């Protein structure tokens, strides 16, 4: 699934992956996809909570070699 | 999610201010309005003259805590002022100085870092907090 915008939050501690995500999603239009890469293990629960609270949909979530990848669709 | 998060920020050590910045940034990312009310030593840390300085750690940190915080900073963890700037960039974060603490520390509004949006009394803080939670740090 190709994202419209990508954010590299690898190496950043909590809460910066979510902060970068919230900043990036502002620039998208409804339906566009945002991909975020993070290495913070807390980000798994954080992205689920963020999607649930903000209404943006978490459409894809994978992990590869300690790098978490989240794809979200802007509501 | 319109329920506000309201942080009364009293302590001026870097560890507690970092905790404040993380709580504020997380709430802002969730779209919650965030109000910070700066009192006493926290307000002192937000002056132009001191914001970039080392503000020490809470007494319970000890030498081990100091080393842990230094290691986190060395690994690239953003200082609290930078985290707060990022939170304000998301929007919905308002930072106010307590007017009594301004008097206590003999400060003028022009002495404060631009992160601070203004000066208010406790009544205005409660009014803006509304039904939202209030946390004292």
Backbone of each chain as ProteinMPNN parsed JSONL, in Angstrom:
{"seq_chain_A": "XXXXXXXXXXXXXXXXXXXXXXXXXXXXXXXXXXXXXXXXXXXXXXXXXXXXXXXXXXXXXXXXXXXXXXXXXXX", "coords_chain_A": {"N_chain_A": [[0.861, -1.196, 0.0], [0.861, 2.027, -1.037], [1.955, 4.987, 0.464], [0.865, 8.42, 0.828], [2.309, 10.306, 2.198], [5.342, 10.116, 4.025], [6.763, 9.505, 7.241], [9.693, 9.514, 9.03], [10.358, 8.3, 11.989], [12.243, 6.919, 13.314], [14.376, 5.992, 15.977], [13.51, 7.967, 17.638], [12.252, 8.899, 20.831], [9.326, 8.289, 22.909], [7.275, 11.144, 23.364], [7.621, 11.588, 20.671], [7.302, 10.15, 18.117], [4.472, 10.045, 17.841], [3.888, 12.747, 18.02], [5.155, 13.766, 15.723], [3.59, 12.453, 13.888], [1.047, 13.547, 14.338], [1.587, 16.145, 13.543], [2.182, 15.759, 10.823], [-0.182, 14.696, 9.752], [-1.873, 16.789, 9.646], [-1.353, 18.11, 7.283], [-2.49, 16.576, 5.326], [-5.175, 15.505, 3.12], [-8.553, 14.336, 3.54], [-8.774, 10.807, 3.504], [-6.279, 10.356, 2.437], [-3.105, 8.626, 2.743], [-0.85, 8.05, 5.42], [2.382, 7.112, 6.228], [4.299, 5.848, 8.861], [7.442, 5.296, 10.313], [8.885, 3.75, 13.089], [10.915, 3.165, 16.021], [10.462, 3.001, 18.672], [9.289, 0.914, 21.156], [6.966, 1.379, 22.571], [5.329, 2.551, 20.792], [3.515, 0.9, 19.509], [1.2, 0.472, 21.108], [0.637, 3.148, 21.448], [0.054, 4.176, 18.863], [-2.246, 2.76, 18.252], [-3.961, 3.772, 20.215], [-3.951, 6.44, 19.533], [-5.112, 6.427, 16.974], [-7.659, 5.466, 17.614], [-8.619, 7.502, 19.256], [-8.454, 9.871, 17.715], [-9.806, 9.244, 15.424], [-8.679, 8.771, 12.997], [-7.854, 6.207, 10.715], [-6.109, 3.232, 11.467], [-4.64, 1.441, 9.156], [-2.759, -0.383, 8.439], [-0.196, -2.363, 9.869], [3.005, -3.27, 10.62], [5.978, -5.113, 11.573], [9.464, -5.107, 11.345], [12.517, -6.307, 11.901], [12.812, -4.81, 14.304], [11.868, -2.38, 13.541], [8.982, -0.56, 13.501], [6.118, -0.24, 11.472], [3.611, 1.883, 10.52], [0.544, 2.48, 8.91], [-1.692, 4.97, 8.225], [-4.991, 6.145, 7.571], [-6.213, 9.261, 6.778], [-8.995, 10.717, 8.399]], "CA_chain_A": [[0.0, 0.0, 0.0], [1.732, 3.204, -1.15], [1.478, 6.115, 1.259], [1.016, 9.749, 0.221], [3.364, 11.004, 2.942], [6.061, 9.243, 4.944], [7.452, 10.141, 8.358], [10.692, 8.64, 9.625], [10.505, 8.618, 13.418], [13.144, 5.919, 13.897], [15.342, 6.539, 16.926], [12.885, 8.978, 18.505], [11.551, 8.387, 22.014], [7.988, 8.768, 23.232], [6.098, 11.011, 22.508], [7.9, 12.221, 19.383], [6.672, 9.527, 16.934], [3.069, 10.475, 17.744], [3.885, 14.199, 17.764], [5.473, 13.926, 14.29], [2.427, 11.95, 13.157], [-0.023, 14.556, 14.453], [1.981, 17.29, 12.708], [2.129, 15.391, 9.403], [-1.546, 14.406, 9.291], [-2.533, 18.088, 9.404], [-1.135, 18.535, 5.898], [-3.141, 15.645, 4.397], [-6.618, 15.64, 2.938], [-9.304, 13.151, 3.958], [-8.598, 9.633, 2.658], [-4.868, 10.151, 2.097], [-2.41, 7.693, 3.63], [0.391, 8.483, 6.061], [3.189, 6.0, 6.713], [5.26, 6.242, 9.89], [8.386, 4.274, 10.769], [9.324, 4.069, 14.45], [11.613, 2.084, 16.729], [10.011, 3.031, 20.066], [8.357, -0.214, 21.349], [5.701, 1.897, 23.085], [4.525, 3.136, 19.712], [2.45, -0.033, 19.095], [-0.014, 0.842, 21.846], [0.373, 4.581, 21.249], [-0.607, 4.43, 17.571], [-3.607, 2.226, 18.357], [-4.728, 4.725, 21.028], [-4.062, 7.697, 18.777], [-6.099, 6.215, 15.912], [-8.967, 5.32, 18.245], [-9.047, 8.795, 19.804], [-8.574, 10.93, 16.709], [-10.703, 8.826, 14.348], [-7.917, 8.389, 11.808], [-7.858, 4.747, 10.736], [-4.846, 2.507, 11.343], [-5.015, 0.449, 8.15], [-1.722, -1.396, 8.279], [0.807, -2.322, 10.933], [3.956, -4.375, 10.48], [7.256, -4.917, 12.27], [10.543, -5.763, 10.616], [13.83, -6.041, 12.485], [12.77, -3.753, 15.32], [11.26, -1.16, 13.003], [7.525, -0.648, 13.386], [5.6, 0.554, 10.364], [2.178, 2.133, 10.667], [-0.08, 3.234, 7.823], [-2.963, 5.517, 8.687], [-5.791, 6.892, 6.613], [-6.8, 10.448, 7.419], [-10.474, 10.678, 8.389]], "C_chain_A": [[0.895, 1.244, 0.0], [1.135, 4.4, -0.406], [1.687, 7.427, 0.506], [2.155, 10.527, 0.879], [4.023, 10.008, 3.885], [6.745, 10.058, 6.03], [8.426, 9.121, 8.935], [10.915, 9.064, 11.075], [11.406, 7.591, 14.095], [14.146, 6.612, 14.827], [14.755, 7.577, 17.863], [12.137, 8.302, 19.651], [10.138, 8.935, 22.071], [8.094, 10.193, 23.759], [6.344, 11.467, 21.072], [7.33, 11.488, 18.157], [5.218, 9.973, 16.736], [2.972, 11.975, 17.443], [4.149, 14.47, 16.279], [4.278, 13.485, 13.419], [1.292, 12.977, 13.154], [0.293, 15.784, 13.6], [1.772, 16.96, 11.229], [0.698, 15.233, 8.905], [-2.314, 15.699, 9.001], [-2.454, 18.502, 7.939], [-1.819, 17.642, 4.863], [-4.627, 15.982, 4.226], [-7.27, 14.303, 3.286], [-9.11, 12.002, 2.974], [-7.155, 9.364, 2.284], [-4.187, 9.283, 3.149], [-1.091, 8.262, 4.127], [1.12, 7.243, 6.576], [4.216, 6.503, 7.709], [6.136, 5.053, 10.258], [8.899, 4.682, 12.14], [10.043, 2.874, 15.057], [11.235, 2.042, 18.212], [8.982, 1.906, 20.277], [6.994, 0.245, 21.878], [4.78, 2.384, 21.985], [3.388, 2.211, 19.274], [1.13, 0.33, 19.788], [-0.386, 2.299, 21.597], [-0.366, 4.852, 19.937], [-2.033, 3.899, 17.565], [-4.496, 3.224, 19.108], [-4.969, 6.026, 20.264], [-5.137, 7.57, 17.69], [-7.508, 6.176, 16.497], [-9.506, 6.682, 18.696], [-9.309, 9.836, 18.733], [-9.506, 10.551, 15.555], [-9.994, 8.562, 13.03], [-7.701, 6.877, 11.874], [-6.457, 4.165, 10.572], [-5.102, 1.332, 10.405], [-3.975, -0.654, 7.97], [-0.677, -1.23, 9.376], [1.708, -3.521, 10.802], [5.188, -4.082, 11.318], [8.309, -5.724, 11.54], [11.873, -5.351, 11.239], [13.84, -4.886, 13.465], [12.229, -2.428, 14.82], [9.754, -1.386, 12.818], [7.057, 0.272, 12.27], [4.087, 0.655, 10.524], [1.68, 2.896, 9.443], [-1.459, 3.67, 8.299], [-3.668, 6.284, 7.587], [-6.447, 8.057, 7.33], [-8.322, 10.417, 7.293], [-11.035, 11.881, 7.637]], "O_chain_A": [[1.618, 1.474, 0.969], [-0.019, 4.772, -0.614], [2.571, 7.534, -0.344], [2.865, 11.293, 0.229], [3.353, 9.16, 4.473], [7.243, 11.155, 5.781], [8.039, 8.006, 9.285], [11.578, 10.064, 11.347], [11.34, 7.411, 15.311], [14.686, 7.67, 14.506], [15.431, 8.024, 18.79], [11.48, 7.277, 19.469], [9.792, 9.899, 21.389], [8.98, 10.436, 24.579], [5.392, 11.708, 20.329], [6.902, 12.159, 17.219], [4.788, 10.243, 15.615], [2.088, 12.414, 16.708], [3.471, 15.286, 15.655], [4.003, 14.066, 12.369], [0.668, 13.242, 12.126], [-0.602, 16.389, 13.009], [1.25, 17.779, 10.473], [0.392, 15.592, 7.767], [-3.269, 15.71, 8.225], [-3.357, 19.154, 7.415], [-1.744, 17.91, 3.664], [-5.239, 16.646, 5.064], [-6.604, 13.268, 3.32], [-9.258, 12.18, 1.765], [-6.828, 8.257, 1.855], [-4.63, 9.212, 4.295], [-0.325, 8.867, 3.376], [0.533, 6.421, 7.28], [4.925, 7.472, 7.438], [5.644, 3.948, 10.486], [9.303, 5.828, 12.338], [9.819, 1.728, 14.667], [11.653, 1.132, 18.928], [7.919, 1.925, 19.656], [5.985, -0.424, 21.658], [3.591, 2.605, 22.214], [2.395, 2.684, 18.722], [0.091, 0.474, 19.144], [-1.565, 2.649, 21.54], [-1.298, 5.655, 19.898], [-2.924, 4.495, 16.96], [-5.627, 3.49, 18.703], [-6.042, 6.625, 20.341], [-5.959, 8.467, 17.503], [-8.435, 6.774, 15.95], [-10.691, 6.976, 18.539], [-10.271, 10.598, 18.824], [-9.946, 11.416, 14.797], [-10.63, 8.172, 12.05], [-7.405, 6.327, 12.935], [-5.713, 4.545, 9.668], [-5.71, 0.339, 10.805], [-4.267, -1.717, 7.422], [-0.323, -0.115, 9.759], [1.248, -4.661, 10.862], [5.417, -2.943, 11.725], [8.082, -6.874, 11.164], [12.301, -4.203, 11.123], [14.765, -4.074, 13.464], [12.14, -1.461, 15.578], [9.324, -2.276, 12.084], [7.527, 1.402, 12.132], [3.385, -0.349, 10.646], [2.32, 3.847, 8.994], [-2.279, 2.854, 8.717], [-3.043, 6.975, 6.782], [-7.134, 7.888, 8.337], [-8.866, 10.13, 6.227], [-12.252, 12.023, 7.522]]}, "seq_chain_B": "XXXXXXXXXXXXXXXXXXXXXXXXXXXXXXXXXXXXXXXXXXXXXXXXXXXXXXXXXXXXXXXXXXXXXXXXXXXXXXXXXXXXXXXXXXXXXXXXXXXXXXXXXXXXXXXXXXXXXXXXXXXXXXXXXXXXXXXXX", "coords_chain_B": {"N_chain_B": [[-12.782, 14.715, 20.979], [-12.82, 16.823, 23.293], [-12.319, 17.373, 25.902], [-10.313, 19.064, 28.18], [-6.801, 19.036, 29.103], [-5.119, 19.969, 31.939], [-2.326, 21.364, 33.228], [-0.764, 22.181, 36.151], [2.14, 23.685, 36.595], [4.709, 23.547, 38.676], [7.233, 22.753, 39.655], [10.68, 23.281, 38.868], [12.715, 21.702, 37.846], [14.672, 19.898, 35.414], [13.872, 17.223, 34.901], [11.191, 17.029, 35.779], [10.047, 18.991, 34.204], [10.454, 17.863, 31.754], [8.73, 15.699, 31.938], [6.323, 17.084, 32.003], [6.364, 18.21, 29.441], [6.17, 15.931, 27.831], [3.65, 14.911, 28.592], [2.047, 17.04, 27.771], [2.567, 17.166, 25.001], [1.681, 14.662, 24.142], [-1.071, 14.792, 24.721], [-1.786, 16.93, 23.08], [-1.311, 15.789, 20.604], [-3.376, 13.991, 20.524], [-5.413, 15.645, 20.058], [-6.504, 17.062, 22.131], [-7.329, 20.008, 23.997], [-4.769, 21.785, 25.667], [-3.742, 23.202, 28.661], [-1.218, 24.987, 30.242], [-0.135, 26.077, 33.351], [2.076, 28.142, 34.71], [3.97, 28.173, 37.609], [5.923, 29.516, 40.325], [9.022, 27.92, 40.52], [8.984, 26.653, 38.146], [8.088, 28.631, 36.434], [10.267, 30.338, 36.592], [12.113, 28.836, 35.172], [11.226, 29.203, 32.605], [12.04, 31.658, 31.733], [13.597, 33.947, 29.447], [16.276, 34.249, 30.023], [16.961, 31.911, 31.349], [15.946, 29.573, 30.156], [17.434, 27.917, 28.458], [19.279, 26.799, 30.108], [20.897, 24.427, 32.397], [18.728, 22.909, 34.585], [18.907, 21.221, 36.685], [17.952, 18.235, 38.583], [15.169, 16.535, 40.19], [15.42, 15.928, 43.747], [15.304, 13.162, 44.347], [16.482, 11.909, 42.21], [19.276, 11.496, 42.315], [22.737, 10.371, 41.836], [22.732, 8.249, 40.038], [20.351, 8.652, 38.647], [20.917, 11.075, 37.432], [22.915, 10.264, 35.65], [21.417, 8.566, 34.025], [19.572, 10.317, 32.833], [21.334, 11.99, 31.474], [22.357, 10.161, 29.642], [20.126, 9.621, 28.075], [19.708, 12.11, 26.906], [22.042, 12.311, 25.443], [21.576, 10.327, 23.63], [19.917, 11.579, 21.958], [17.403, 12.438, 22.76], [14.916, 14.875, 22.785], [15.283, 18.137, 24.32], [13.165, 19.482, 26.955], [12.039, 21.984, 26.296], [12.104, 22.019, 23.536], [10.421, 19.857, 22.936], [8.036, 20.929, 23.857], [7.763, 23.046, 22.057], [7.292, 21.629, 19.715], [4.878, 20.466, 20.434], [3.264, 22.734, 20.569], [3.269, 23.384, 17.927], [1.598, 21.464, 16.839], [-0.786, 22.386, 17.809], [-3.367, 23.867, 19.923], [-2.204, 24.086, 22.401], [-1.778, 25.989, 25.209], [0.141, 28.229, 27.031], [0.457, 29.68, 30.109], [1.604, 32.197, 32.366], [1.613, 32.336, 35.887], [0.251, 35.019, 37.608], [0.824, 35.828, 40.223], [3.217, 34.503, 40.737], [4.787, 35.806, 38.889], [5.053, 38.291, 40.119], [6.338, 37.5, 42.463], [8.826, 36.64, 41.491], [9.735, 38.918, 40.409], [9.263, 39.525, 37.651], [8.798, 40.659, 34.269], [6.519, 40.54, 31.484], [8.015, 40.603, 29.19], [10.314, 39.348, 29.917], [9.935, 36.697, 29.585], [10.222, 33.544, 27.835], [9.309, 33.116, 24.381], [7.658, 30.859, 24.213], [5.773, 31.09, 26.165], [2.476, 32.162, 26.378], [1.092, 34.169, 27.693], [0.043, 36.063, 30.65], [-1.769, 35.181, 33.534], [-4.296, 35.016, 36.142], [-5.239, 32.725, 38.816], [-7.95, 32.31, 38.691], [-8.707, 32.694, 36.034], [-7.318, 30.561, 34.982], [-8.718, 28.34, 36.091], [-11.193, 28.793, 34.919], [-10.624, 28.412, 32.181], [-9.881, 25.75, 32.312], [-12.237, 24.441, 32.781], [-14.292, 21.615, 32.781], [-12.259, 19.88, 32.612], [-9.494, 17.656, 33.443], [-7.201, 18.379, 36.151], [-3.813, 18.579, 36.775], [-1.122, 18.53, 39.02], [2.206, 19.383, 38.96]], "CA_chain_B": [[-12.075, 14.784, 22.272], [-12.708, 18.234, 23.654], [-11.968, 17.493, 27.322], [-8.971, 19.632, 28.249], [-5.816, 18.573, 30.087], [-4.623, 21.204, 32.557], [-1.165, 21.05, 34.049], [-0.2, 23.226, 37.001], [3.561, 23.343, 36.565], [5.305, 24.22, 39.822], [8.65, 22.396, 39.805], [11.51, 23.821, 37.789], [13.852, 20.851, 37.474], [14.557, 19.415, 34.03], [13.143, 15.95, 34.79], [9.749, 17.267, 35.898], [9.624, 19.75, 33.026], [10.397, 16.899, 30.647], [7.475, 14.955, 32.109], [5.269, 18.018, 31.595], [6.404, 18.355, 27.983], [5.687, 14.68, 27.248], [2.204, 14.86, 28.819], [1.419, 18.072, 26.942], [2.685, 16.808, 23.581], [0.81, 13.516, 23.902], [-2.457, 15.263, 24.724], [-1.968, 17.746, 21.878], [-1.373, 14.865, 19.464], [-4.711, 13.378, 20.549], [-6.394, 16.677, 19.731], [-7.074, 17.664, 23.345], [-6.792, 21.304, 24.393], [-3.843, 21.667, 26.796], [-3.398, 24.461, 29.331], [-0.137, 24.928, 31.226], [-0.132, 27.235, 34.253], [3.442, 28.109, 35.254], [4.128, 28.809, 38.91], [7.18, 29.42, 41.062], [10.325, 27.58, 39.931], [8.748, 26.319, 36.736], [8.053, 29.909, 35.706], [11.654, 30.807, 36.54], [12.802, 28.08, 34.114], [10.704, 29.651, 31.302], [12.51, 32.999, 31.383], [14.558, 33.968, 28.331], [17.631, 34.133, 30.561], [17.278, 30.611, 31.945], [15.307, 28.407, 29.546], [18.421, 27.018, 27.845], [20.263, 26.34, 31.094], [20.676, 23.187, 33.15], [17.897, 23.209, 35.752], [19.055, 20.168, 37.684], [16.933, 17.186, 38.66], [14.529, 16.384, 41.5], [16.38, 15.338, 44.693], [15.306, 11.694, 44.349], [17.208, 11.394, 41.045], [20.587, 11.012, 42.736], [23.787, 10.299, 40.811], [22.316, 7.289, 39.008], [19.326, 9.323, 37.847], [21.628, 12.074, 36.617], [23.591, 9.54, 34.565], [20.383, 8.049, 33.12], [19.046, 11.457, 32.078], [22.395, 12.415, 30.548], [22.454, 9.161, 28.569], [18.958, 9.818, 27.205], [19.967, 13.343, 26.147], [23.124, 11.997, 24.51], [20.99, 9.475, 22.592], [19.154, 12.434, 21.047], [16.068, 12.804, 23.266], [14.79, 16.337, 22.703], [15.083, 18.85, 25.584], [11.735, 19.739, 27.187], [11.559, 23.187, 25.6], [11.901, 21.625, 22.136], [9.213, 19.024, 22.916], [6.897, 21.844, 23.994], [7.626, 23.775, 20.778], [6.651, 20.682, 18.784], [3.483, 20.331, 20.877], [2.558, 23.955, 20.172], [3.145, 23.326, 16.477], [0.381, 20.678, 16.561], [-1.883, 23.31, 18.11], [-4.202, 23.599, 21.09], [-1.438, 24.165, 23.651], [-1.687, 27.362, 25.699], [1.021, 28.292, 28.202], [0.237, 30.945, 30.817], [2.359, 32.428, 33.59], [0.824, 32.722, 37.072], [0.574, 36.426, 37.859], [1.454, 35.951, 41.548], [4.611, 34.076, 40.599], [5.471, 36.888, 38.163], [5.402, 39.278, 41.15], [7.303, 36.87, 43.37], [10.144, 36.549, 40.852], [10.007, 40.249, 39.83], [9.38, 39.35, 36.2], [7.906, 41.331, 33.317], [6.169, 39.605, 30.409], [9.109, 40.611, 28.206], [11.393, 38.485, 30.408], [9.573, 35.293, 29.37], [10.463, 32.938, 26.535], [8.104, 33.171, 23.512], [6.768, 29.71, 24.433], [4.716, 31.52, 27.082], [1.493, 32.948, 25.623], [0.593, 35.318, 28.428], [0.023, 36.026, 32.115], [-3.144, 35.154, 34.033], [-4.483, 34.615, 37.528], [-5.728, 31.364, 39.01], [-9.362, 32.243, 38.306], [-8.739, 32.494, 34.582], [-6.861, 29.182, 34.748], [-9.846, 27.434, 36.382], [-12.23, 29.026, 33.908], [-10.209, 27.751, 30.946], [-9.818, 24.306, 32.556], [-13.59, 23.927, 32.683], [-14.513, 20.318, 33.427], [-11.112, 19.015, 32.325], [-8.642, 17.242, 34.577], [-6.109, 19.258, 36.55], [-2.696, 17.819, 37.313], [-0.102, 19.391, 39.629], [3.541, 18.768, 38.82]], "C_chain_B": [[-11.844, 16.236, 22.676], [-12.305, 18.452, 25.11], [-10.522, 17.973, 27.437], [-8.108, 18.913, 29.289], [-5.141, 19.823, 30.628], [-3.512, 20.879, 33.53], [-0.738, 22.29, 34.824], [1.266, 22.86, 37.171], [4.281, 24.187, 37.603], [6.815, 24.014, 39.881], [9.47, 22.841, 38.6], [12.706, 22.975, 37.43], [13.592, 20.218, 36.107], [13.763, 18.118, 33.9], [11.631, 16.171, 34.852], [9.226, 18.068, 34.706], [9.568, 18.856, 31.788], [9.1, 16.089, 30.718], [6.287, 15.808, 31.664], [5.197, 18.098, 30.069], [5.851, 17.107, 27.291], [4.164, 14.585, 27.395], [1.476, 15.853, 27.916], [1.425, 17.675, 25.472], [1.766, 15.635, 23.237], [-0.647, 13.936, 23.815], [-2.751, 16.092, 23.472], [-2.103, 16.862, 20.644], [-2.733, 14.175, 19.378], [-5.81, 14.392, 20.26], [-7.052, 17.313, 20.94], [-6.503, 19.062, 23.556], [-5.924, 21.126, 25.648], [-3.556, 23.053, 27.358], [-2.298, 24.211, 30.344], [-0.162, 26.22, 32.03], [1.185, 27.198, 35.014], [3.539, 28.891, 36.558], [5.55, 28.653, 39.418], [8.379, 29.032, 40.194], [10.174, 27.127, 38.485], [8.744, 27.604, 35.908], [9.463, 30.456, 35.53], [12.415, 30.128, 35.397], [12.364, 28.512, 32.711], [11.123, 31.078, 30.961], [13.528, 32.892, 30.249], [15.97, 33.693, 28.833], [17.981, 32.71, 30.956], [16.785, 29.4, 31.177], [16.315, 27.414, 28.961], [19.412, 26.424, 28.829], [19.944, 24.961, 31.645], [19.896, 23.545, 34.406], [17.965, 22.134, 36.817], [17.914, 19.16, 37.638], [16.323, 17.18, 40.056], [15.491, 15.64, 42.428], [16.44, 13.812, 44.634], [16.083, 11.085, 43.178], [18.552, 10.788, 41.456], [21.564, 10.937, 41.57], [23.394, 9.357, 39.674], [21.285, 7.904, 38.065], [19.946, 10.342, 36.91], [22.261, 11.395, 35.403], [22.568, 9.039, 33.532], [19.819, 9.157, 32.234], [20.074, 11.945, 31.056], [22.51, 11.459, 29.367], [21.313, 9.327, 27.563], [19.165, 11.047, 26.309], [21.02, 13.078, 25.071], [22.599, 11.155, 23.345], [20.059, 10.277, 21.672], [17.752, 12.78, 21.507], [15.982, 14.321, 23.36], [14.668, 16.96, 24.095], [13.611, 19.253, 25.717], [11.21, 20.957, 26.433], [11.27, 22.868, 24.126], [10.637, 20.77, 22.003], [7.965, 19.902, 23.022], [6.673, 22.655, 22.714], [6.918, 22.9, 19.746], [5.171, 20.528, 19.126], [2.671, 21.55, 20.443], [2.351, 24.005, 18.667], [1.923, 22.497, 16.07], [-0.843, 21.563, 16.771], [-2.64, 22.909, 19.356], [-3.47, 23.655, 22.41], [-1.268, 25.635, 24.052], [-0.864, 27.377, 26.987], [0.905, 29.675, 28.844], [1.095, 31.001, 32.075], [1.405, 32.861, 34.694], [1.227, 34.138, 37.475], [1.221, 36.636, 39.236], [2.93, 35.563, 41.487], [5.431, 35.109, 39.82], [5.944, 37.951, 39.167], [6.509, 38.754, 42.058], [8.716, 36.923, 42.8], [10.558, 37.887, 40.207], [10.208, 40.182, 38.321], [8.386, 40.234, 35.454], [7.617, 40.317, 32.207], [7.295, 39.501, 29.376], [10.303, 39.758, 28.644], [11.171, 37.022, 30.031], [9.887, 34.821, 27.952], [9.174, 32.994, 25.701], [7.194, 31.944, 23.61], [5.574, 30.102, 25.297], [3.776, 32.483, 26.347], [1.006, 34.174, 26.368], [0.654, 35.106, 29.923], [-1.437, 36.024, 32.55], [-3.162, 34.785, 35.506], [-5.116, 33.241, 37.601], [-7.194, 31.223, 38.572], [-9.511, 31.988, 36.809], [-8.299, 31.075, 34.235], [-8.008, 28.19, 34.966], [-10.949, 27.572, 35.337], [-11.891, 28.275, 32.619], [-10.173, 26.236, 31.095], [-11.209, 23.679, 32.425], [-13.763, 22.636, 33.458], [-13.322, 19.384, 33.246], [-10.293, 18.692, 33.573], [-7.547, 18.26, 34.845], [-5.04, 18.419, 37.243], [-1.647, 18.793, 37.83], [1.26, 18.695, 39.554], [4.598, 19.713, 39.375]], "O_chain_B": [[-10.779, 16.797, 22.418], [-11.989, 19.572, 25.511], [-9.614, 17.369, 26.865], [-8.612, 18.278, 30.215], [-4.647, 20.646, 29.858], [-3.728, 20.202, 34.535], [-0.394, 23.317, 34.237], [1.599, 21.859, 37.806], [4.444, 25.395, 37.431], [7.578, 24.95, 40.12], [9.007, 22.784, 37.461], [13.629, 23.461, 36.777], [12.446, 20.031, 35.7], [13.058, 17.922, 32.911], [10.879, 15.579, 34.078], [8.102, 17.853, 34.251], [8.748, 19.061, 30.894], [8.459, 15.827, 29.701], [5.36, 15.31, 31.025], [4.115, 18.06, 29.483], [5.146, 17.21, 26.287], [3.468, 14.223, 26.447], [0.419, 15.545, 27.366], [0.42, 17.824, 24.778], [1.148, 15.614, 22.173], [-1.375, 13.483, 22.931], [-3.823, 15.976, 22.877], [-2.902, 17.142, 19.751], [-3.186, 13.817, 18.291], [-6.99, 14.046, 20.22], [-8.045, 18.027, 20.803], [-5.315, 19.282, 23.321], [-6.299, 20.405, 26.573], [-3.175, 23.964, 26.623], [-2.42, 23.338, 31.203], [-0.205, 27.316, 31.47], [1.393, 26.33, 35.861], [3.241, 30.084, 36.618], [6.284, 27.764, 38.987], [8.711, 29.737, 39.241], [11.117, 27.207, 37.697], [9.322, 27.658, 34.822], [9.816, 30.97, 34.469], [13.249, 30.749, 34.737], [13.054, 28.221, 31.733], [10.615, 31.653, 29.998], [14.224, 31.887, 30.11], [16.758, 33.009, 28.18], [19.149, 32.323, 30.913], [17.172, 28.28, 31.512], [16.074, 26.207, 28.97], [20.282, 25.642, 28.447], [18.875, 24.403, 31.398], [20.333, 24.378, 35.2], [17.166, 22.134, 37.753], [17.036, 19.223, 36.778], [16.887, 17.749, 40.991], [16.286, 14.82, 41.969], [17.502, 13.227, 44.846], [16.316, 9.876, 43.154], [18.919, 9.705, 41.001], [21.263, 11.38, 40.461], [23.678, 9.62, 38.506], [21.335, 7.706, 36.851], [19.556, 10.459, 35.749], [22.157, 11.883, 34.278], [22.816, 9.082, 32.327], [19.614, 8.963, 31.036], [19.729, 12.27, 29.92], [22.73, 11.884, 28.233], [21.511, 9.191, 26.356], [18.844, 11.029, 25.121], [20.908, 13.555, 23.942], [23.099, 11.246, 22.224], [19.485, 9.731, 20.73], [16.978, 13.355, 20.742], [16.853, 14.971, 23.937], [14.021, 16.381, 24.967], [12.897, 19.354, 24.72], [10.065, 20.963, 25.982], [10.313, 23.382, 23.546], [9.869, 20.945, 21.057], [6.962, 19.649, 22.356], [5.533, 22.919, 22.332], [6.058, 23.37, 19.001], [4.319, 20.465, 18.24], [1.529, 21.418, 20.003], [1.384, 24.593, 18.183], [1.282, 22.797, 15.062], [-1.81, 21.499, 16.012], [-2.572, 21.762, 19.797], [-4.042, 23.31, 23.445], [-0.68, 26.423, 23.311], [-1.145, 26.624, 27.92], [1.207, 30.695, 28.225], [1.289, 29.996, 32.759], [0.497, 33.659, 34.461], [2.411, 34.421, 37.662], [2.065, 37.517, 39.397], [3.781, 36.207, 42.101], [6.627, 35.267, 40.064], [7.069, 38.444, 39.086], [7.471, 39.454, 42.375], [9.677, 37.209, 43.513], [11.593, 37.973, 39.546], [11.183, 40.706, 37.782], [7.29, 40.516, 35.938], [8.369, 39.362, 32.014], [7.501, 38.45, 28.769], [11.196, 39.476, 27.845], [12.082, 36.201, 30.136], [9.825, 35.596, 26.996], [8.075, 32.928, 26.253], [6.061, 31.989, 23.131], [4.496, 29.521, 25.179], [4.213, 33.481, 25.774], [0.549, 35.131, 25.743], [1.223, 34.131, 30.413], [-2.251, 36.771, 32.007], [-2.168, 34.303, 36.05], [-5.485, 32.66, 36.581], [-7.62, 30.152, 38.138], [-10.329, 31.176, 36.377], [-8.834, 30.459, 33.313], [-8.243, 27.311, 34.137], [-11.557, 26.584, 34.925], [-12.738, 27.597, 32.037], [-10.403, 25.51, 30.128], [-11.341, 22.528, 32.009], [-13.428, 22.559, 34.64], [-13.364, 18.23, 33.673], [-10.39, 19.361, 34.602], [-7.032, 18.911, 33.936], [-5.322, 17.656, 38.167], [-1.319, 19.771, 37.159], [1.43, 17.571, 40.026], [5.786, 19.391, 39.355]]}, "name": "protein", "num_of_chains": 2, "seq": "XXXXXXXXXXXXXXXXXXXXXXXXXXXXXXXXXXXXXXXXXXXXXXXXXXXXXXXXXXXXXXXXXXXXXXXXXXXXXXXXXXXXXXXXXXXXXXXXXXXXXXXXXXXXXXXXXXXXXXXXXXXXXXXXXXXXXXXXXXXXXXXXXXXXXXXXXXXXXXXXXXXXXXXXXXXXXXXXXXXXXXXXXXXXXXXXXXXXXXXXXXXXXXXXXXXX"}
